[in-house]
């Protein structure tokens, strides 16, 4: 819960930015790799691209298609496999 009212010019506000000179294929690979390494399943990852609630990933899905996204996931799996997290107490 916030301790003070939100301000319009808050420097900590989360803001998405587009970079016109960026490589969309490289960006898509980085996104997939990040979530693979976080431990998401293939279906969970694919759903991030299918859902219009996630603008960046959904735009990739719309422009490139499902097979493109599945190929990216497969490529990331070849490199990183299925990371496991062990919690020790």
PyMOL Python script that loads the backbone (N, CA, C, O; Angstrom):
from pymol import cmd

cmd.read_pdbstr("""\
ATOM      1  N   UNK A   1       0.830  -1.168   0.000  1.00  0.00           N
ATOM      2  CA  UNK A   1       0.000   0.000   0.000  1.00  0.00           C
ATOM      3  C   UNK A   1       0.883   1.243   0.000  1.00  0.00           C
ATOM      4  O   UNK A   1       1.895   1.292   0.700  1.00  0.00           O
ATOM      5  N   UNK A   2       0.509   2.221  -0.766  1.00  0.00           N
ATOM      6  CA  UNK A   2       1.291   3.451  -0.874  1.00  0.00           C
ATOM      7  C   UNK A   2       1.174   4.270   0.402  1.00  0.00           C
ATOM      8  O   UNK A   2       0.108   4.353   1.013  1.00  0.00           O
ATOM      9  N   UNK A   3       2.285   4.867   0.789  1.00  0.00           N
ATOM     10  CA  UNK A   3       2.292   5.694   1.996  1.00  0.00           C
ATOM     11  C   UNK A   3       1.933   7.139   1.683  1.00  0.00           C
ATOM     12  O   UNK A   3       1.579   7.899   2.585  1.00  0.00           O
ATOM     13  N   UNK A   4       2.020   7.522   0.426  1.00  0.00           N
ATOM     14  CA  UNK A   4       1.681   8.883   0.033  1.00  0.00           C
ATOM     15  C   UNK A   4       0.965   8.828  -1.311  1.00  0.00           C
ATOM     16  O   UNK A   4       1.055   7.814  -2.005  1.00  0.00           O
ATOM     17  N   UNK A   5       0.278   9.855  -1.689  1.00  0.00           N
ATOM     18  CA  UNK A   5      -0.425   9.846  -2.984  1.00  0.00           C
ATOM     19  C   UNK A   5       0.561   9.746  -4.148  1.00  0.00           C
ATOM     20  O   UNK A   5       1.678  10.258  -4.068  1.00  0.00           O
ATOM     21  N   UNK A   6       0.146   9.091  -5.218  1.00  0.00           N
ATOM     22  CA  UNK A   6       0.973   8.994  -6.407  1.00  0.00           C
ATOM     23  C   UNK A   6       1.066  10.359  -7.083  1.00  0.00           C
ATOM     24  O   UNK A   6       0.108  11.131  -7.088  1.00  0.00           O
ATOM     25  N   UNK A   7       2.223  10.640  -7.647  1.00  0.00           N
ATOM     26  CA  UNK A   7       2.436  11.909  -8.330  1.00  0.00           C
ATOM     27  C   UNK A   7       2.543  11.665  -9.833  1.00  0.00           C
ATOM     28  O   UNK A   7       3.066  10.636 -10.261  1.00  0.00           O
ATOM     29  N   UNK A   8       2.047  12.610 -10.636  1.00  0.00           N
ATOM     30  CA  UNK A   8       2.063  12.459 -12.091  1.00  0.00           C
ATOM     31  C   UNK A   8       3.475  12.350 -12.657  1.00  0.00           C
ATOM     32  O   UNK A   8       3.682  11.686 -13.673  1.00  0.00           O
ATOM     33  N   UNK A   9       4.441  12.987 -12.017  1.00  0.00           N
ATOM     34  CA  UNK A   9       5.815  12.975 -12.538  1.00  0.00           C
ATOM     35  C   UNK A   9       6.727  12.050 -11.728  1.00  0.00           C
ATOM     36  O   UNK A   9       7.924  12.309 -11.605  1.00  0.00           O
ATOM     37  N   UNK A  10       6.166  10.986 -11.185  1.00  0.00           N
ATOM     38  CA  UNK A  10       6.908  10.029 -10.372  1.00  0.00           C
ATOM     39  C   UNK A  10       8.048   9.417 -11.187  1.00  0.00           C
ATOM     40  O   UNK A  10       7.790   8.794 -12.217  1.00  0.00           O
ATOM     41  N   UNK A  11       9.309   9.578 -10.751  1.00  0.00           N
ATOM     42  CA  UNK A  11      10.432   9.033 -11.511  1.00  0.00           C
ATOM     43  C   UNK A  11      10.513   7.511 -11.451  1.00  0.00           C
ATOM     44  O   UNK A  11      11.235   6.912 -12.248  1.00  0.00           O
ATOM     45  N   UNK A  12       9.799   6.872 -10.536  1.00  0.00           N
ATOM     46  CA  UNK A  12       9.842   5.422 -10.406  1.00  0.00           C
ATOM     47  C   UNK A  12       8.690   4.734 -11.143  1.00  0.00           C
ATOM     48  O   UNK A  12       8.529   3.517 -11.050  1.00  0.00           O
ATOM     49  N   UNK A  13       7.901   5.505 -11.867  1.00  0.00           N
ATOM     50  CA  UNK A  13       6.795   4.931 -12.611  1.00  0.00           C
ATOM     51  C   UNK A  13       7.320   4.021 -13.716  1.00  0.00           C
ATOM     52  O   UNK A  13       8.247   4.390 -14.438  1.00  0.00           O
ATOM     53  N   UNK A  14       6.735   2.841 -13.849  1.00  0.00           N
ATOM     54  CA  UNK A  14       7.132   1.896 -14.876  1.00  0.00           C
ATOM     55  C   UNK A  14       6.632   2.377 -16.233  1.00  0.00           C
ATOM     56  O   UNK A  14       5.438   2.609 -16.420  1.00  0.00           O
ATOM     57  N   UNK A  15       7.554   2.523 -17.171  1.00  0.00           N
ATOM     58  CA  UNK A  15       7.219   3.042 -18.493  1.00  0.00           C
ATOM     59  C   UNK A  15       7.862   2.155 -19.553  1.00  0.00           C
ATOM     60  O   UNK A  15       9.059   1.875 -19.487  1.00  0.00           O
ATOM     61  N   UNK A  16       7.075   1.713 -20.527  1.00  0.00           N
ATOM     62  CA  UNK A  16       7.607   0.951 -21.650  1.00  0.00           C
ATOM     63  C   UNK A  16       8.013   1.902 -22.764  1.00  0.00           C
ATOM     64  O   UNK A  16       7.367   2.925 -22.992  1.00  0.00           O
ATOM     65  N   UNK A  17       9.095   1.552 -23.455  1.00  0.00           N
ATOM     66  CA  UNK A  17       9.579   2.403 -24.535  1.00  0.00           C
ATOM     67  C   UNK A  17       9.883   1.556 -25.763  1.00  0.00           C
ATOM     68  O   UNK A  17      10.299   0.403 -25.646  1.00  0.00           O
ATOM     69  N   UNK A  18       9.674   2.128 -26.921  1.00  0.00           N
ATOM     70  CA  UNK A  18       9.995   1.463 -28.179  1.00  0.00           C
ATOM     71  C   UNK A  18      11.255   2.100 -28.756  1.00  0.00           C
ATOM     72  O   UNK A  18      11.423   3.318 -28.723  1.00  0.00           O
ATOM     73  N   UNK A  19      12.125   1.261 -29.281  1.00  0.00           N
ATOM     74  CA  UNK A  19      13.337   1.743 -29.912  1.00  0.00           C
ATOM     75  C   UNK A  19      13.277   1.383 -31.389  1.00  0.00           C
ATOM     76  O   UNK A  19      13.380   0.208 -31.740  1.00  0.00           O
ATOM     77  N   UNK A  20      13.113   2.372 -32.257  1.00  0.00           N
ATOM     78  CA  UNK A  20      12.918   2.092 -33.679  1.00  0.00           C
ATOM     79  C   UNK A  20      14.099   1.399 -34.342  1.00  0.00           C
ATOM     80  O   UNK A  20      13.914   0.699 -35.338  1.00  0.00           O
ATOM     81  N   UNK A  21      15.293   1.572 -33.823  1.00  0.00           N
ATOM     82  CA  UNK A  21      16.460   0.957 -34.455  1.00  0.00           C
ATOM     83  C   UNK A  21      16.726  -0.459 -33.946  1.00  0.00           C
ATOM     84  O   UNK A  21      17.675  -1.106 -34.387  1.00  0.00           O
ATOM     85  N   UNK A  22      15.896  -0.942 -33.025  1.00  0.00           N
ATOM     86  CA  UNK A  22      16.107  -2.256 -32.448  1.00  0.00           C
ATOM     87  C   UNK A  22      15.768  -3.380 -33.412  1.00  0.00           C
ATOM     88  O   UNK A  22      15.063  -3.182 -34.402  1.00  0.00           O
ATOM     89  N   UNK A  23      16.278  -4.550 -33.106  1.00  0.00           N
ATOM     90  CA  UNK A  23      16.032  -5.744 -33.907  1.00  0.00           C
ATOM     91  C   UNK A  23      14.914  -6.546 -33.245  1.00  0.00           C
ATOM     92  O   UNK A  23      15.131  -7.134 -32.185  1.00  0.00           O
ATOM     93  N   UNK A  24      13.717  -6.583 -33.849  1.00  0.00           N
ATOM     94  CA  UNK A  24      12.588  -7.274 -33.199  1.00  0.00           C
ATOM     95  C   UNK A  24      12.834  -8.769 -33.005  1.00  0.00           C
ATOM     96  O   UNK A  24      12.337  -9.346 -32.038  1.00  0.00           O
ATOM     97  N   UNK A  25      13.584  -9.405 -33.896  1.00  0.00           N
ATOM     98  CA  UNK A  25      13.875 -10.831 -33.723  1.00  0.00           C
ATOM     99  C   UNK A  25      14.764 -11.069 -32.508  1.00  0.00           C
ATOM    100  O   UNK A  25      14.553 -12.018 -31.752  1.00  0.00           O
ATOM    101  N   UNK A  26      15.746 -10.214 -32.327  1.00  0.00           N
ATOM    102  CA  UNK A  26      16.623 -10.342 -31.167  1.00  0.00           C
ATOM    103  C   UNK A  26      15.860 -10.072 -29.876  1.00  0.00           C
ATOM    104  O   UNK A  26      16.072 -10.749 -28.870  1.00  0.00           O
ATOM    105  N   UNK A  27      14.978  -9.085 -29.908  1.00  0.00           N
ATOM    106  CA  UNK A  27      14.168  -8.782 -28.736  1.00  0.00           C
ATOM    107  C   UNK A  27      13.300  -9.988 -28.366  1.00  0.00           C
ATOM    108  O   UNK A  27      13.200 -10.349 -27.194  1.00  0.00           O
ATOM    109  N   UNK A  28      12.677 -10.603 -29.367  1.00  0.00           N
ATOM    110  CA  UNK A  28      11.822 -11.763 -29.115  1.00  0.00           C
ATOM    111  C   UNK A  28      12.636 -12.915 -28.523  1.00  0.00           C
ATOM    112  O   UNK A  28      12.178 -13.589 -27.600  1.00  0.00           O
ATOM    113  N   UNK A  29      13.838 -13.142 -29.048  1.00  0.00           N
ATOM    114  CA  UNK A  29      14.701 -14.196 -28.507  1.00  0.00           C
ATOM    115  C   UNK A  29      15.053 -13.925 -27.055  1.00  0.00           C
ATOM    116  O   UNK A  29      15.046 -14.842 -26.235  1.00  0.00           O
ATOM    117  N   UNK A  30      15.360 -12.681 -26.730  1.00  0.00           N
ATOM    118  CA  UNK A  30      15.710 -12.316 -25.349  1.00  0.00           C
ATOM    119  C   UNK A  30      14.539 -12.520 -24.398  1.00  0.00           C
ATOM    120  O   UNK A  30      14.717 -13.008 -23.282  1.00  0.00           O
ATOM    121  N   UNK A  31      13.349 -12.149 -24.839  1.00  0.00           N
ATOM    122  CA  UNK A  31      12.161 -12.323 -24.004  1.00  0.00           C
ATOM    123  C   UNK A  31      11.937 -13.799 -23.709  1.00  0.00           C
ATOM    124  O   UNK A  31      11.720 -14.185 -22.561  1.00  0.00           O
ATOM    125  N   UNK A  32      11.991 -14.620 -24.753  1.00  0.00           N
ATOM    126  CA  UNK A  32      11.775 -16.058 -24.576  1.00  0.00           C
ATOM    127  C   UNK A  32      12.850 -16.640 -23.661  1.00  0.00           C
ATOM    128  O   UNK A  32      12.537 -17.400 -22.745  1.00  0.00           O
ATOM    129  N   UNK A  33      14.106 -16.291 -23.901  1.00  0.00           N
ATOM    130  CA  UNK A  33      15.193 -16.821 -23.075  1.00  0.00           C
ATOM    131  C   UNK A  33      15.007 -16.456 -21.603  1.00  0.00           C
ATOM    132  O   UNK A  33      15.210 -17.286 -20.717  1.00  0.00           O
ATOM    133  N   UNK A  34      14.623 -15.220 -21.355  1.00  0.00           N
ATOM    134  CA  UNK A  34      14.432 -14.778 -19.968  1.00  0.00           C
ATOM    135  C   UNK A  34      13.374 -15.619 -19.261  1.00  0.00           C
ATOM    136  O   UNK A  34      13.588 -16.061 -18.133  1.00  0.00           O
ATOM    137  N   UNK A  35      12.238 -15.843 -19.913  1.00  0.00           N
ATOM    138  CA  UNK A  35      11.166 -16.593 -19.275  1.00  0.00           C
ATOM    139  C   UNK A  35      11.467 -18.085 -19.198  1.00  0.00           C
ATOM    140  O   UNK A  35      11.026 -18.751 -18.261  1.00  0.00           O
ATOM    141  N   UNK A  36      12.211 -18.625 -20.165  1.00  0.00           N
ATOM    142  CA  UNK A  36      12.640 -20.023 -20.078  1.00  0.00           C
ATOM    143  C   UNK A  36      13.534 -20.196 -18.851  1.00  0.00           C
ATOM    144  O   UNK A  36      13.381 -21.148 -18.087  1.00  0.00           O
ATOM    145  N   UNK A  37      14.455 -19.274 -18.677  1.00  0.00           N
ATOM    146  CA  UNK A  37      15.380 -19.359 -17.543  1.00  0.00           C
ATOM    147  C   UNK A  37      14.685 -19.123 -16.206  1.00  0.00           C
ATOM    148  O   UNK A  37      15.191 -19.539 -15.163  1.00  0.00           O
ATOM    149  N   UNK A  38      13.538 -18.464 -16.227  1.00  0.00           N
ATOM    150  CA  UNK A  38      12.750 -18.266 -15.007  1.00  0.00           C
ATOM    151  C   UNK A  38      11.954 -19.518 -14.659  1.00  0.00           C
ATOM    152  O   UNK A  38      11.407 -19.619 -13.561  1.00  0.00           O
ATOM    153  N   UNK A  39      11.884 -20.475 -15.590  1.00  0.00           N
ATOM    154  CA  UNK A  39      11.228 -21.737 -15.297  1.00  0.00           C
ATOM    155  C   UNK A  39       9.825 -21.899 -15.843  1.00  0.00           C
ATOM    156  O   UNK A  39       9.138 -22.850 -15.470  1.00  0.00           O
ATOM    157  N   UNK A  40       9.368 -21.001 -16.720  1.00  0.00           N
ATOM    158  CA  UNK A  40       8.036 -21.154 -17.295  1.00  0.00           C
ATOM    159  C   UNK A  40       7.996 -22.355 -18.225  1.00  0.00           C
ATOM    160  O   UNK A  40       8.980 -22.664 -18.896  1.00  0.00           O
ATOM    161  N   UNK A  41       6.861 -23.027 -18.262  1.00  0.00           N
ATOM    162  CA  UNK A  41       6.672 -24.136 -19.192  1.00  0.00           C
ATOM    163  C   UNK A  41       6.459 -23.568 -20.595  1.00  0.00           C
ATOM    164  O   UNK A  41       6.227 -22.371 -20.760  1.00  0.00           O
ATOM    165  N   UNK A  42       6.540 -24.429 -21.594  1.00  0.00           N
ATOM    166  CA  UNK A  42       6.316 -23.985 -22.967  1.00  0.00           C
ATOM    167  C   UNK A  42       4.923 -23.396 -23.136  1.00  0.00           C
ATOM    168  O   UNK A  42       4.758 -22.377 -23.808  1.00  0.00           O
ATOM    169  N   UNK A  43       3.919 -24.029 -22.533  1.00  0.00           N
ATOM    170  CA  UNK A  43       2.549 -23.532 -22.662  1.00  0.00           C
ATOM    171  C   UNK A  43       2.366 -22.194 -21.959  1.00  0.00           C
ATOM    172  O   UNK A  43       1.685 -21.308 -22.475  1.00  0.00           O
ATOM    173  N   UNK A  44       2.970 -22.043 -20.785  1.00  0.00           N
ATOM    174  CA  UNK A  44       2.883 -20.759 -20.084  1.00  0.00           C
ATOM    175  C   UNK A  44       3.536 -19.653 -20.908  1.00  0.00           C
ATOM    176  O   UNK A  44       3.015 -18.541 -21.000  1.00  0.00           O
ATOM    177  N   UNK A  45       4.663 -19.966 -21.495  1.00  0.00           N
ATOM    178  CA  UNK A  45       5.377 -18.992 -22.309  1.00  0.00           C
ATOM    179  C   UNK A  45       4.586 -18.634 -23.557  1.00  0.00           C
ATOM    180  O   UNK A  45       4.476 -17.459 -23.909  1.00  0.00           O
ATOM    181  N   UNK A  46       4.040 -19.628 -24.222  1.00  0.00           N
ATOM    182  CA  UNK A  46       3.226 -19.373 -25.406  1.00  0.00           C
ATOM    183  C   UNK A  46       2.015 -18.512 -25.061  1.00  0.00           C
ATOM    184  O   UNK A  46       1.616 -17.655 -25.849  1.00  0.00           O
ATOM    185  N   UNK A  47       1.432 -18.737 -23.892  1.00  0.00           N
ATOM    186  CA  UNK A  47       0.254 -17.953 -23.503  1.00  0.00           C
ATOM    187  C   UNK A  47       0.600 -16.475 -23.289  1.00  0.00           C
ATOM    188  O   UNK A  47      -0.259 -15.613 -23.476  1.00  0.00           O
ATOM    189  N   UNK A  48       1.842 -16.169 -22.901  1.00  0.00           N
ATOM    190  CA  UNK A  48       2.261 -14.767 -22.790  1.00  0.00           C
ATOM    191  C   UNK A  48       2.227 -14.071 -24.146  1.00  0.00           C
ATOM    192  O   UNK A  48       1.951 -12.875 -24.234  1.00  0.00           O
ATOM    193  N   UNK A  49       2.509 -14.828 -25.194  1.00  0.00           N
ATOM    194  CA  UNK A  49       2.480 -14.270 -26.541  1.00  0.00           C
ATOM    195  C   UNK A  49       1.062 -14.224 -27.100  1.00  0.00           C
ATOM    196  O   UNK A  49       0.736 -13.339 -27.891  1.00  0.00           O
ATOM    197  N   UNK A  50       0.232 -15.155 -26.699  1.00  0.00           N
ATOM    198  CA  UNK A  50      -1.137 -15.203 -27.209  1.00  0.00           C
ATOM    199  C   UNK A  50      -2.043 -14.169 -26.556  1.00  0.00           C
ATOM    200  O   UNK A  50      -3.023 -13.738 -27.164  1.00  0.00           O
ATOM    201  N   UNK A  51      -1.737 -13.766 -25.338  1.00  0.00           N
ATOM    202  CA  UNK A  51      -2.611 -12.874 -24.588  1.00  0.00           C
ATOM    203  C   UNK A  51      -2.433 -11.409 -24.991  1.00  0.00           C
ATOM    204  O   UNK A  51      -1.314 -10.895 -24.975  1.00  0.00           O
ATOM    205  N   UNK A  52      -3.531 -10.735 -25.352  1.00  0.00           N
ATOM    206  CA  UNK A  52      -3.442  -9.306 -25.672  1.00  0.00           C
ATOM    207  C   UNK A  52      -3.130  -8.430 -24.460  1.00  0.00           C
ATOM    208  O   UNK A  52      -2.886  -7.233 -24.615  1.00  0.00           O
ATOM    209  N   UNK A  53      -3.135  -9.007 -23.255  1.00  0.00           N
ATOM    210  CA  UNK A  53      -2.779  -8.243 -22.062  1.00  0.00           C
ATOM    211  C   UNK A  53      -1.295  -7.891 -22.027  1.00  0.00           C
ATOM    212  O   UNK A  53      -0.891  -6.955 -21.337  1.00  0.00           O
ATOM    213  N   UNK A  54      -0.483  -8.643 -22.771  1.00  0.00           N
ATOM    214  CA  UNK A  54       0.956  -8.400 -22.840  1.00  0.00           C
ATOM    215  C   UNK A  54       1.277  -7.849 -24.219  1.00  0.00           C
ATOM    216  O   UNK A  54       1.517  -8.606 -25.160  1.00  0.00           O
ATOM    217  N   UNK A  55       1.280  -6.535 -24.331  1.00  0.00           N
ATOM    218  CA  UNK A  55       1.354  -5.864 -25.627  1.00  0.00           C
ATOM    219  C   UNK A  55       2.582  -6.255 -26.450  1.00  0.00           C
ATOM    220  O   UNK A  55       2.452  -6.589 -27.628  1.00  0.00           O
ATOM    221  N   UNK A  56       3.749  -6.216 -25.857  1.00  0.00           N
ATOM    222  CA  UNK A  56       4.972  -6.492 -26.610  1.00  0.00           C
ATOM    223  C   UNK A  56       5.019  -7.905 -27.169  1.00  0.00           C
ATOM    224  O   UNK A  56       5.271  -8.101 -28.357  1.00  0.00           O
ATOM    225  N   UNK A  57       4.775  -8.886 -26.311  1.00  0.00           N
ATOM    226  CA  UNK A  57       4.819 -10.273 -26.772  1.00  0.00           C
ATOM    227  C   UNK A  57       3.652 -10.576 -27.717  1.00  0.00           C
ATOM    228  O   UNK A  57       3.807 -11.327 -28.680  1.00  0.00           O
ATOM    229  N   UNK A  58       2.500  -9.996 -27.440  1.00  0.00           N
ATOM    230  CA  UNK A  58       1.339 -10.252 -28.308  1.00  0.00           C
ATOM    231  C   UNK A  58       1.550  -9.663 -29.707  1.00  0.00           C
ATOM    232  O   UNK A  58       1.116 -10.248 -30.700  1.00  0.00           O
ATOM    233  N   UNK A  59       2.205  -8.525 -29.782  1.00  0.00           N
ATOM    234  CA  UNK A  59       2.495  -7.924 -31.086  1.00  0.00           C
ATOM    235  C   UNK A  59       3.414  -8.838 -31.916  1.00  0.00           C
ATOM    236  O   UNK A  59       3.223  -8.991 -33.123  1.00  0.00           O
ATOM    237  N   UNK A  60       4.400  -9.433 -31.260  1.00  0.00           N
ATOM    238  CA  UNK A  60       5.280 -10.381 -31.941  1.00  0.00           C
ATOM    239  C   UNK A  60       4.459 -11.560 -32.454  1.00  0.00           C
ATOM    240  O   UNK A  60       4.625 -11.997 -33.592  1.00  0.00           O
ATOM    241  N   UNK A  61       3.578 -12.066 -31.606  1.00  0.00           N
ATOM    242  CA  UNK A  61       2.723 -13.204 -31.968  1.00  0.00           C
ATOM    243  C   UNK A  61       1.846 -12.864 -33.181  1.00  0.00           C
ATOM    244  O   UNK A  61       1.695 -13.677 -34.092  1.00  0.00           O
ATOM    245  N   UNK A  62       1.279 -11.667 -33.182  1.00  0.00           N
ATOM    246  CA  UNK A  62       0.418 -11.260 -34.296  1.00  0.00           C
ATOM    247  C   UNK A  62       1.215 -11.078 -35.588  1.00  0.00           C
ATOM    248  O   UNK A  62       0.758 -11.473 -36.660  1.00  0.00           O
ATOM    249  N   UNK A  63       2.389 -10.489 -35.491  1.00  0.00           N
ATOM    250  CA  UNK A  63       3.179 -10.191 -36.689  1.00  0.00           C
ATOM    251  C   UNK A  63       3.903 -11.416 -37.247  1.00  0.00           C
ATOM    252  O   UNK A  63       4.015 -11.571 -38.463  1.00  0.00           O
ATOM    253  N   UNK A  64       4.396 -12.289 -36.359  1.00  0.00           N
ATOM    254  CA  UNK A  64       5.228 -13.411 -36.802  1.00  0.00           C
ATOM    255  C   UNK A  64       4.501 -14.755 -36.801  1.00  0.00           C
ATOM    256  O   UNK A  64       4.857 -15.655 -37.561  1.00  0.00           O
ATOM    257  N   UNK A  65       3.489 -14.889 -35.952  1.00  0.00           N
ATOM    258  CA  UNK A  65       2.722 -16.129 -35.923  1.00  0.00           C
ATOM    259  C   UNK A  65       3.155 -17.103 -34.844  1.00  0.00           C
ATOM    260  O   UNK A  65       4.228 -16.983 -34.253  1.00  0.00           O
ATOM    261  N   UNK A  66       2.283 -18.071 -34.611  1.00  0.00           N
ATOM    262  CA  UNK A  66       2.507 -19.051 -33.546  1.00  0.00           C
ATOM    263  C   UNK A  66       3.711 -19.942 -33.809  1.00  0.00           C
ATOM    264  O   UNK A  66       4.465 -20.254 -32.886  1.00  0.00           O
ATOM    265  N   UNK A  67       3.898 -20.352 -35.051  1.00  0.00           N
ATOM    266  CA  UNK A  67       5.027 -21.239 -35.363  1.00  0.00           C
ATOM    267  C   UNK A  67       6.364 -20.553 -35.095  1.00  0.00           C
ATOM    268  O   UNK A  67       7.312 -21.197 -34.643  1.00  0.00           O
ATOM    269  N   UNK A  68       6.445 -19.261 -35.368  1.00  0.00           N
ATOM    270  CA  UNK A  68       7.659 -18.483 -35.084  1.00  0.00           C
ATOM    271  C   UNK A  68       7.952 -18.505 -33.588  1.00  0.00           C
ATOM    272  O   UNK A  68       9.091 -18.735 -33.180  1.00  0.00           O
ATOM    273  N   UNK A  69       6.929 -18.266 -32.772  1.00  0.00           N
ATOM    274  CA  UNK A  69       7.102 -18.246 -31.325  1.00  0.00           C
ATOM    275  C   UNK A  69       7.502 -19.626 -30.820  1.00  0.00           C
ATOM    276  O   UNK A  69       8.387 -19.744 -29.972  1.00  0.00           O
ATOM    277  N   UNK A  70       6.860 -20.663 -31.330  1.00  0.00           N
ATOM    278  CA  UNK A  70       7.206 -22.031 -30.915  1.00  0.00           C
ATOM    279  C   UNK A  70       8.644 -22.366 -31.288  1.00  0.00           C
ATOM    280  O   UNK A  70       9.336 -23.048 -30.533  1.00  0.00           O
ATOM    281  N   UNK A  71       9.099 -21.892 -32.443  1.00  0.00           N
ATOM    282  CA  UNK A  71      10.487 -22.117 -32.849  1.00  0.00           C
ATOM    283  C   UNK A  71      11.452 -21.408 -31.902  1.00  0.00           C
ATOM    284  O   UNK A  71      12.502 -21.954 -31.564  1.00  0.00           O
ATOM    285  N   UNK A  72      11.102 -20.198 -31.475  1.00  0.00           N
ATOM    286  CA  UNK A  72      11.945 -19.478 -30.510  1.00  0.00           C
ATOM    287  C   UNK A  72      12.021 -20.231 -29.185  1.00  0.00           C
ATOM    288  O   UNK A  72      13.090 -20.346 -28.584  1.00  0.00           O
ATOM    289  N   UNK A  73      10.889 -20.736 -28.744  1.00  0.00           N
ATOM    290  CA  UNK A  73      10.855 -21.496 -27.494  1.00  0.00           C
ATOM    291  C   UNK A  73      11.717 -22.748 -27.638  1.00  0.00           C
ATOM    292  O   UNK A  73      12.480 -23.084 -26.732  1.00  0.00           O
ATOM    293  N   UNK A  74      11.597 -23.438 -28.773  1.00  0.00           N
ATOM    294  CA  UNK A  74      12.409 -24.630 -29.014  1.00  0.00           C
ATOM    295  C   UNK A  74      13.895 -24.325 -29.018  1.00  0.00           C
ATOM    296  O   UNK A  74      14.690 -25.086 -28.466  1.00  0.00           O
ATOM    297  N   UNK A  75      14.268 -23.230 -29.630  1.00  0.00           N
ATOM    298  CA  UNK A  75      15.678 -22.819 -29.677  1.00  0.00           C
ATOM    299  C   UNK A  75      16.202 -22.530 -28.268  1.00  0.00           C
ATOM    300  O   UNK A  75      17.317 -22.917 -27.919  1.00  0.00           O
ATOM    301  N   UNK A  76      15.387 -21.848 -27.469  1.00  0.00           N
ATOM    302  CA  UNK A  76      15.789 -21.548 -26.090  1.00  0.00           C
ATOM    303  C   UNK A  76      15.880 -22.829 -25.262  1.00  0.00           C
ATOM    304  O   UNK A  76      16.768 -22.961 -24.419  1.00  0.00           O
ATOM    305  N   UNK A  77      14.974 -23.766 -25.495  1.00  0.00           N
ATOM    306  CA  UNK A  77      15.009 -25.046 -24.760  1.00  0.00           C
ATOM    307  C   UNK A  77      16.266 -25.838 -25.111  1.00  0.00           C
ATOM    308  O   UNK A  77      16.850 -26.487 -24.243  1.00  0.00           O
ATOM    309  N   UNK A  78      16.684 -25.790 -26.373  1.00  0.00           N
ATOM    310  CA  UNK A  78      17.916 -26.490 -26.760  1.00  0.00           C
ATOM    311  C   UNK A  78      19.111 -25.944 -25.979  1.00  0.00           C
ATOM    312  O   UNK A  78      20.016 -26.686 -25.597  1.00  0.00           O
ATOM    313  N   UNK A  79      19.092 -24.654 -25.757  1.00  0.00           N
ATOM    314  CA  UNK A  79      20.214 -24.023 -25.063  1.00  0.00           C
ATOM    315  C   UNK A  79      20.126 -24.164 -23.550  1.00  0.00           C
ATOM    316  O   UNK A  79      21.131 -24.450 -22.898  1.00  0.00           O
ATOM    317  N   UNK A  80      18.922 -23.964 -22.974  1.00  0.00           N
ATOM    318  CA  UNK A  80      18.776 -23.882 -21.529  1.00  0.00           C
ATOM    319  C   UNK A  80      18.045 -25.061 -20.894  1.00  0.00           C
ATOM    320  O   UNK A  80      18.076 -25.217 -19.673  1.00  0.00           O
ATOM    321  N   UNK A  81      17.392 -25.888 -21.698  1.00  0.00           N
ATOM    322  CA  UNK A  81      16.653 -27.018 -21.140  1.00  0.00           C
ATOM    323  C   UNK A  81      15.465 -26.565 -20.319  1.00  0.00           C
ATOM    324  O   UNK A  81      14.792 -25.592 -20.659  1.00  0.00           O
ATOM    325  N   UNK A  82      15.213 -27.282 -19.232  1.00  0.00           N
ATOM    326  CA  UNK A  82      14.112 -26.963 -18.323  1.00  0.00           C
ATOM    327  C   UNK A  82      14.721 -26.675 -16.951  1.00  0.00           C
ATOM    328  O   UNK A  82      14.893 -27.585 -16.141  1.00  0.00           O
ATOM    329  N   UNK A  83      15.045 -25.403 -16.692  1.00  0.00           N
ATOM    330  CA  UNK A  83      15.672 -25.064 -15.401  1.00  0.00           C
ATOM    331  C   UNK A  83      14.810 -25.506 -14.224  1.00  0.00           C
ATOM    332  O   UNK A  83      13.582 -25.428 -14.263  1.00  0.00           O
ATOM    333  N   UNK A  84      15.480 -25.966 -13.187  1.00  0.00           N
ATOM    334  CA  UNK A  84      14.791 -26.390 -11.971  1.00  0.00           C
ATOM    335  C   UNK A  84      15.261 -25.521 -10.820  1.00  0.00           C
ATOM    336  O   UNK A  84      16.425 -25.124 -10.754  1.00  0.00           O
ATOM    337  N   UNK A  85      14.363 -25.241  -9.939  1.00  0.00           N
ATOM    338  CA  UNK A  85      14.688 -24.451  -8.759  1.00  0.00           C
ATOM    339  C   UNK A  85      14.562 -25.341  -7.549  1.00  0.00           C
ATOM    340  O   UNK A  85      13.553 -26.021  -7.368  1.00  0.00           O
ATOM    341  N   UNK A  86      15.590 -25.337  -6.718  1.00  0.00           N
ATOM    342  CA  UNK A  86      15.565 -26.097  -5.481  1.00  0.00           C
ATOM    343  C   UNK A  86      15.610 -25.125  -4.320  1.00  0.00           C
ATOM    344  O   UNK A  86      16.486 -24.262  -4.254  1.00  0.00           O
ATOM    345  N   UNK A  87      14.674 -25.265  -3.412  1.00  0.00           N
ATOM    346  CA  UNK A  87      14.638 -24.419  -2.236  1.00  0.00           C
ATOM    347  C   UNK A  87      15.139 -25.227  -1.060  1.00  0.00           C
ATOM    348  O   UNK A  87      14.571 -26.266  -0.723  1.00  0.00           O
ATOM    349  N   UNK A  88      16.210 -24.746  -0.431  1.00  0.00           N
ATOM    350  CA  UNK A  88      16.778 -25.438   0.743  1.00  0.00           C
ATOM    351  C   UNK A  88      16.512 -24.599   1.974  1.00  0.00           C
ATOM    352  O   UNK A  88      16.658 -23.377   1.962  1.00  0.00           O
ATOM    353  N   UNK A  89      16.127 -25.267   3.017  1.00  0.00           N
ATOM    354  CA  UNK A  89      15.854 -24.559   4.272  1.00  0.00           C
ATOM    355  C   UNK A  89      16.727 -25.070   5.359  1.00  0.00           C
ATOM    356  O   UNK A  89      16.644 -24.596   6.492  1.00  0.00           O
TER     357      UNK A  89
END
""", "prot")
cmd.dss("prot")
cmd.show_as("cartoon", "prot")
cmd.util.cbc("prot")
cmd.orient("prot")
